[in-house]
Amino acid sequence: MKRVLCALLLTVGFLHASAQNIYNSSGKSNGYKHKKIKGYDPDRLVLGGGVNFGYTSDYANFGITPKIGYKLNNYLVVGAGLGYQYFKAPYDYYINDKAAYIHENIVSPGLWVKCPLFNFLVLSADFDFNFINLRSYNAYYDQFGNVNFRKAIFNVTAPTLLVGGGIKQSLGGRTSLIGEIMFDVLQNQYSPYRQQLVYRAGIYVGL
């Protein structure tokens, strides 16, 4: 009987000591610490991007820019993306009494940085290396002085560095809508953003 009583007292004492190690009298942790996740944390992953579309009888544009990033801390998010843009615009001249069009395809792999501030402001920088394919026409004069046109294809590259900022609006949970105004500070001669402000909007999860 004495052995059973001693075992019971030891068990109660052990449970009491364990409880004191986790919680003190105020209910707060006293010695117990949650383990911090080291290395890759999936909760810091950021997914997002934007889509644009416009069409008239003479002009058309379409673009999609998926992005993936990682939240290093509450004030710095870095990532990479791959953009695609298509443009159609009328050529300067009619050819054979018909309207002719210029077609442009742009593929833009790039890196991006965003700095969220005050839960509603965002500072941004996007570096893209644009591969541009342009289908147009070359005008030339024949021996009789008549103007003629031949199809021409141009392939060029252009680095761009867009900097700017905007406003972040929560859509619920971890999803946000971001609207930004940006400017290409490099101003390469083939930049698709040459001498203009760039307006962007996109949806991000985890930012």
Secondary structure, 3 states (H helix, E strand, C coil): CHHHHHHHHHHHHHHHHHHHHHECCCCCECCCCCCCCCCCCHHHEEEEEEEEEEECCCCEEEEEEEEEEEEEECCEEEEEEEEEEEEEEEEEEEECCEEEEEEEEEEEEEEEEEEEECCCEEEEEEEEEEEEEEEEEEEEECCCCCEEEEEEEEEEEEEEEEEEEEEEEEEECCEEEEEEEEEECCCCCCCCCCCCEEEEEEEEECC
